[in-house]
Amino acid sequence: MQTSVVVFTCDLRLSDHPPLRAALHGGGRVVPLFVRDPAVDRAGFAAPNRLAFLADCLRDLDARLRERGGRLVLREGDTVTEVCRVAAEADADEVHMAGDASGFAHGRERRLRRALEADGRRLYVHETVSTAVAPGAVTPASSDHFAVFTPYYRCWSAQGTRDVLDAPRAITVPEEVGSAPLPERAGVRGVSPGLCSGGETEGRRLLTAWLRAGVDAYEERHDDLAGDATSRLSPHLHFGTLSPVEVVHRARRAGGAGAEAFVRQVAWRDFNRQVLAARPDAAAQDYRTQRDRWRRGKEAEADTEAWREGRTGYPVVDAAMRQLRHEGWMHNRARLLAASFLSKTLYVDWRVGARHFLDLLVDGDVANNQLNWQWMAGTGTDTRPYRVLNPVTQGKRYDPDGTYVRRWVAELADVAGAAAHEPWKLPAPVRSATGYPEPVVSLAEGLDRFKQARGRL
């Protein structure tokens, strides 16, 4: 009887899982394997919030496998070493895994392929596991990737998506293959108190609820900070407890402008991945350099720390940063405002902000995080690299009655209406009583500094 190994990475589900389906073809035995690799920790991917969410995902995946007669095998160590060891223990002929866009993943795949081939085994890498459309599936005539989203989206939509695969009904795992104990969320320190729950079971529940009651209004309300009218599915897409292919199919079946606007956001995830696949150095280097001389020194460090702590004196920015610390998640519009403020108003290197986000975001991944930061810093794929988001104007537009600000900035909880966005206009005794800090910089000064740095004055 043929035996195969399925290496789970950021695809922690059973539904719509091409590597698992291929491994089960012919009715053989399968080893569902997850390797906790210290190299992932050293690369900065294993932040507390993601480790806690991962623990939920692995336990849920194991439970779903056991419902089908199987179990999850967990190993700790170098991925290549452990996969080869498990393949030898199970006498497996094949190893299946999902493709990924990052340089780290590509290097791991190359090493694993060489090691398995040296042992007489084959590695099969499957695309459209973590994306709806594979990174290299649509390309312009003159380049290896699209650098502008709109033409990419047209081609992406025309490409279509593969059919959704059902979860397997039965899985047989070789008894001789041992496993390390599964991690527990309770064993992770430094977790945000409001962190959401992980796992395919929870992801599928959220998706169903979203398509029934939220997606219709998405086009009109996705920027509503206080209304929190987004899907909150990004952690599940990042860890692969939901399939982007299935999400697209189910959203389009729901129909309507809201569903298509939501699908467009899934396309943005794929867009960033095809950029990173073609330009792996964009994870750390400017995609389009502006030759910035970012601010450094004590004053810049103090401003950056105020930004991290949510004490910049600009309420909507501070609300965003406090939400991030409490939940390990942040509203998309708030992410744009926070990133614009750090990289353009404070003129601090986008990599500093991207690192802080990756330290806390449960959905933080290299493609979306780094390239969205570059978008806002004007070093990425944005066709308007000099745009600066005004936090006061944006706050009034997307949080008109100050509800989002009052929710997260306790000092301003008793300030009524839109005044919460401009606390410096309050009478001096009232302003002093709030204990809220003065702005770290005036918006005019920040804008002038940015324009001078970019040679726009």
C-alpha positions in Angstrom: 0.0 0.0 0.0 1.4 3.4 -1.0 2.1 5.9 1.8 2.4 9.6 1.3 3.4 12.5 3.6 1.4 15.8 3.5 3.3 18.7 5.0 1.0 21.3 6.4 2.3 24.9 6.6 -0.1 27.8 6.2 -2.9 25.5 5.0 -4.3 24.2 8.3 -7.5 22.7 7.1 -9.1 19.6 5.5 -11.6 21.3 3.2 -10.4 22.2 -0.3 -6.9 20.9 0.3 -5.2 19.9 -3.0 -2.0 18.3 -1.4 -4.2 16.1 0.9 -6.5 15.2 -1.9 -3.6 14.2 -4.1 -2.0 12.1 -1.4 -5.2 10.2 -0.8 -5.7 9.4 -4.4 -5.6 5.7 -4.8 -6.6 5.0 -1.2 -3.2 4.8 0.4 -2.0 5.8 3.9 -1.2 9.4 4.6 0.9 11.1 7.3 -0.5 14.6 8.0 2.6 16.4 9.3 3.3 19.8 10.8 6.9 20.7 11.6 7.6 23.4 14.2 10.8 24.7 12.8 13.1 27.0 14.9 14.1 28.7 11.6 10.6 30.1 11.4 11.1 31.6 14.9 14.4 33.1 13.9 12.9 34.6 10.8 10.5 36.6 13.0 7.3 34.8 12.0 6.6 33.2 15.4 5.1 36.2 17.4 3.0 35.3 20.5 -0.3 36.1 18.9 0.4 33.9 15.9 1.7 31.1 18.1 -1.4 31.2 20.2 -3.6 31.2 17.1 -1.5 28.4 15.6 -2.0 26.3 18.7 -5.8 26.6 18.2 -5.4 25.7 14.6 -3.3 22.6 15.2 -5.6 21.2 17.9 -8.6 21.8 15.7 -6.9 20.1 12.7 -6.0 17.1 14.9 -9.6 16.9 16.1 -11.0 17.0 12.6 -8.5 14.3 11.4 -9.4 12.1 14.4 -13.1 12.3 13.3 -12.0 10.7 10.1 -9.8 8.0 11.7 -6.5 9.9 11.4 -4.4 12.2 13.5 -1.9 15.0 13.2 1.8 14.3 13.5 3.8 17.1 15.0 7.6 17.2 14.9 10.0 19.9 16.1 13.3 20.7 14.3 14.5 21.6 10.8 11.7 21.1 8.3 13.9 19.2 5.7 15.4 16.9 8.3 12.1 16.1 10.0 10.1 15.6 6.7 12.8 13.2 5.5 12.8 11.4 8.8 9.0 10.9 8.8 9.1 9.8 5.2 11.6 7.1 6.1 9.7 6.0 9.2 6.5 5.6 7.1 8.3 4.2 4.1 6.6 7.0 2.1 7.1 7.3 -1.7 5.8 10.8 -2.0 5.6 14.1 -0.1 3.0 16.7 -0.9 2.9 20.4 0.2 1.5 23.7 -0.7 3.5 26.3 -2.7 4.2 29.7 -1.1 5.4 33.1 -2.4 8.1 34.0 0.1 11.8 33.6 -0.4 12.0 31.6 2.9 9.4 29.1 1.5 11.2 28.8 -1.8 14.5 28.1 -0.2 12.9 25.5 2.1 11.2 23.8 -0.9 14.5 23.6 -2.9 16.3 22.0 0.0 13.5 19.6 0.6 13.3 18.5 -3.0 17.1 17.8 -3.1 17.0 15.8 0.1 14.0 13.7 -0.9 15.4 13.0 -4.3 18.6 11.8 -2.7 16.5 9.3 -0.8 14.6 8.2 -3.9 11.4 10.0 -3.0 9.4 12.7 -4.9 8.2 16.1 -3.7 4.9 17.5 -5.2 4.2 21.2 -4.7 0.6 22.3 -5.2 -0.4 25.8 -6.1 -3.8 27.6 -5.3 -3.7 26.3 -1.8 -2.9 29.7 -0.2 -4.1 31.8 -3.1 -7.1 31.8 -5.3 -5.0 32.2 -8.5 -1.3 31.0 -8.5 1.3 33.8 -8.3 2.6 33.1 -11.8 -0.7 32.2 -13.5 -1.4 35.7 -14.9 1.4 37.9 -16.1 1.6 41.0 -18.4 3.2 40.7 -21.8 6.3 42.7 -20.9 7.0 41.5 -17.3 7.0 38.5 -15.0 4.4 40.1 -12.7 1.9 42.9 -12.5 3.0 46.1 -10.8 -0.5 47.8 -10.9 -3.5 46.2 -9.3 -6.3 47.2 -11.6 -5.0 45.4 -14.8 -4.0 42.5 -12.5 -7.5 42.2 -11.2 -9.0 42.1 -14.7 -6.8 39.2 -15.7 -7.2 37.6 -12.3 -11.0 37.7 -12.7 -10.8 36.3 -16.2 -8.6 33.5 -15.1 -11.2 31.9 -12.9 -10.6 29.5 -10.1 -10.4 25.8 -9.8 -13.3 23.7 -8.3 -13.5 23.4 -4.6 -12.5 20.0 -3.1 -14.5 18.3 -0.4 -12.8 17.3 2.9 -11.9 13.6 2.9 -14.2 11.2 4.7 -11.5 8.8 6.0 -7.8 9.0 6.6 -5.5 6.2 7.6 -2.3 7.2 9.3 0.6 4.7 9.9 0.7 3.7 13.6 4.5 3.5 13.7 4.9 7.3 13.1 5.2 9.1 16.5 4.3 12.7 17.3 5.4 15.4 19.7 2.6 16.8 22.0 0.4 19.5 20.4 0.9 23.0 21.7 -1.6 24.8 23.9 -2.7 28.5 23.7 -2.3 28.7 27.4 1.4 28.0 27.2 2.1 31.1 25.0 3.1 34.3 26.9 2.6 37.8 25.7 -0.7 37.2 23.9 -3.1 40.1 23.3 -6.0 39.8 25.7 -8.6 40.2 22.9 -7.0 37.7 20.5 -9.6 35.8 18.4 -9.8 32.0 18.3 -8.2 29.9 15.6 -9.0 26.7 13.7 -10.9 25.5 10.7 -14.1 24.9 12.6 -14.1 28.6 13.8 -13.1 29.9 10.4 -15.9 28.1 8.6 -18.4 29.3 11.2 -17.2 32.9 10.7 -17.4 32.6 6.9 -20.9 31.3 6.9 -22.0 34.0 9.3 -20.3 36.7 7.2 -21.9 35.6 3.9 -25.3 35.5 5.6 -25.3 38.7 7.4 -22.3 40.9 6.5 -21.1 40.8 3.0 -24.1 42.5 1.4 -23.2 45.8 3.0 -19.4 45.4 2.5 -19.0 47.8 -0.4 -20.7 50.7 1.5 -19.4 50.0 5.0 -15.9 48.4 4.7 -14.2 51.7 5.8 -16.6 52.2 8.7 -14.2 52.2 11.6 -16.7 52.1 14.4 -19.1 49.7 12.6 -16.3 47.1 12.3 -18.1 45.9 9.1 -15.3 43.8 7.7 -15.2 40.0 7.6 -12.4 39.5 10.2 -11.4 36.5 8.1 -7.8 37.6 7.5 -6.3 35.4 10.3 -8.0 32.4 8.9 -6.8 33.1 5.4 -3.3 33.7 6.6 -3.2 30.3 8.5 -5.1 28.6 5.7 -8.0 27.4 7.9 -10.1 28.8 5.1 -9.3 28.3 1.4 -9.2 31.5 -0.7 -10.6 29.4 -3.6 -13.6 28.4 -1.5 -14.1 31.9 -0.1 -14.2 33.3 -3.7 -16.7 30.6 -4.9 -19.0 31.1 -1.9 -18.9 34.9 -2.0 -19.8 34.9 -5.7 -22.6 32.5 -5.1 -23.9 35.0 -2.5 -23.9 37.6 -5.3 -24.2 41.4 -5.2 -21.9 44.4 -5.2 -20.8 43.7 -1.6 -19.7 40.2 -2.4 -17.7 41.3 -5.5 -16.1 44.1 -3.4 -15.1 41.5 -0.9 -13.7 39.2 -3.6 -11.6 42.1 -4.8 -9.9 42.1 -1.5 -9.0 38.4 -1.9 -7.5 39.4 -5.2 -5.4 42.0 -3.4 -3.9 39.2 -1.3 -3.0 37.3 -4.5 -1.6 40.5 -6.1 0.8 41.0 -3.2 1.9 37.4 -3.4 2.6 37.5 -7.1 4.7 40.7 -6.5 6.7 39.0 -3.7 7.1 35.8 -5.7 8.7 37.8 -8.5 10.6 40.2 -6.3 11.5 38.3 -3.0 13.8 41.1 -1.9 10.7 43.4 -1.6 10.2 41.8 1.9 13.1 44.0 3.1 14.0 46.4 0.3 12.2 49.2 -1.5 10.2 47.9 -4.4 10.6 51.3 -6.0 13.2 53.4 -4.2 12.6 57.0 -3.4 16.1 57.4 -2.0 14.7 58.2 1.3 16.9 59.4 4.2 14.6 58.3 6.9 14.7 60.1 10.3 16.9 58.6 12.9 18.2 59.6 16.3 16.6 60.2 19.7 13.8 62.4 18.5 12.7 60.0 15.8 12.9 57.1 18.3 10.7 59.0 20.8 8.2 59.7 18.0 8.2 56.0 17.0 7.7 54.9 20.6 4.7 57.3 20.9 3.3 55.7 17.8 3.8 52.2 19.1 2.1 53.1 22.4 -0.8 54.9 20.8 0.2 58.3 22.3 0.9 60.4 19.2 -1.8 63.0 20.1 -3.8 62.1 17.0 -6.8 60.1 18.2 -7.6 57.9 15.3 -4.0 56.8 15.0 -3.8 56.1 18.7 -7.0 54.2 18.6 -5.7 52.0 15.8 -2.4 51.3 17.7 -4.3 50.4 20.9 -6.6 48.1 19.1 -3.6 46.4 17.6 -2.1 45.8 21.0 -5.4 44.6 22.6 -6.6 42.4 19.7 -3.6 41.5 17.6 -5.7 42.8 14.8 -6.5 46.2 13.3 -9.3 47.5 11.0 -7.9 47.8 7.4 -8.6 51.6 7.2 -6.9 52.1 10.5 -3.8 50.2 9.2 -3.6 52.6 6.3 -3.8 55.6 8.6 -1.2 54.2 11.1 1.2 53.4 8.3 0.8 56.7 6.5 1.4 58.6 9.8 4.6 56.8 10.7 6.2 56.7 7.2 5.1 60.1 5.9 4.0 62.4 8.8 6.8 61.2 11.1 9.0 60.2 8.2 10.2 57.0 9.9 11.4 54.0 7.8 8.5 51.8 6.8 10.5 48.7 7.9 10.2 49.9 11.5 6.4 50.0 11.3 6.2 46.7 9.4 8.3 45.0 12.1 6.0 46.3 14.8 2.9 45.1 12.9 4.5 41.6 12.5 5.3 41.5 16.2 1.5 41.8 17.0 -0.7 41.0 14.0 -2.3 37.6 14.1 -2.7 37.8 10.4 0.7 39.2 9.7 2.5 37.7 6.8 5.4 38.9 4.6 3.5 39.5 1.4 0.5 41.5 2.7 2.3 43.2 5.6 5.5 44.3 3.8 3.9 45.3 0.5 1.0 47.1 2.1 3.5 49.1 4.2 5.5 49.9 1.1 2.2 51.0 -0.6 1.6 53.5 2.1 5.3 54.6 2.3 5.3 55.3 -1.4 8.1 52.8 -2.1 5.8 50.1 -3.4 3.2 49.6 -6.1 1.1 52.7 -5.4 0.7 54.9 -8.5 0.5 57.9 -6.2 3.6 57.6 -4.0 3.3 61.1 -2.5 -0.2 60.8 -1.1 -0.4 61.5 2.6 -3.5 60.6 4.7 -4.5 63.3 7.0 -5.5 61.6 10.3 -8.0 64.3 11.3 -9.8 64.4 8.0 -9.8 60.6 7.7 -11.0 60.2 11.2 -13.9 62.5 10.7 -14.8 60.8 7.5 -14.7 57.2 8.6 -15.5 57.7 12.3 -17.7 60.8 12.2 -19.1 60.7 15.7 -15.9 59.5 17.3 -17.2 56.1 18.4 -14.0 54.2 17.3 -11.8 56.7 19.0 -13.7 56.6 22.3 -13.8 52.8 22.2 -10.0 52.6 22.2 -8.7 55.9 23.7 -10.0 55.9 27.3 -8.8 59.4 27.9 -11.3 60.7 25.3 -14.2 58.5 26.4 -16.2 61.5 27.6 -15.5 63.8 24.7 -18.6 64.1 22.6 -18.9 63.6 18.8 -16.3 64.7 16.3 -14.5 66.8 18.9 -12.8 63.5 19.8 -10.8 63.8 16.7 -9.4 67.3 17.6 -8.9 67.3 21.4 -6.4 70.2 21.2 -9.4 72.4 20.4 -11.1 71.6 23.7 -10.9 74.3 26.4 -7.5 74.1 28.2 -8.9 72.9 31.6 -10.9 70.2 29.8 -8.0 69.1 27.6 -5.7 69.0 30.6 -8.2 66.9 32.6 -8.3 64.2 29.9 -4.6 63.4 30.3 -4.4 62.9 26.6 -1.0 63.9 25.1 -0.3 66.9 22.8 0.5 66.0 19.1 4.0 64.9 18.6 4.2 67.0 15.5 1.9 69.4 13.7 0.4 68.0 10.5 1.7 71.0 8.5 5.3 70.5 9.8 5.1 66.8 9.1 3.9 67.4 5.5 6.5 70.0 4.8 9.3 67.7 6.1 8.0 64.8 3.9 7.8 67.0 0.8 11.3 68.3 1.4 12.7 64.9 1.9 11.1 63.6 -1.3 12.1 66.8 -3.2 8.6 68.0 -3.7 9.2 71.6 -2.4 
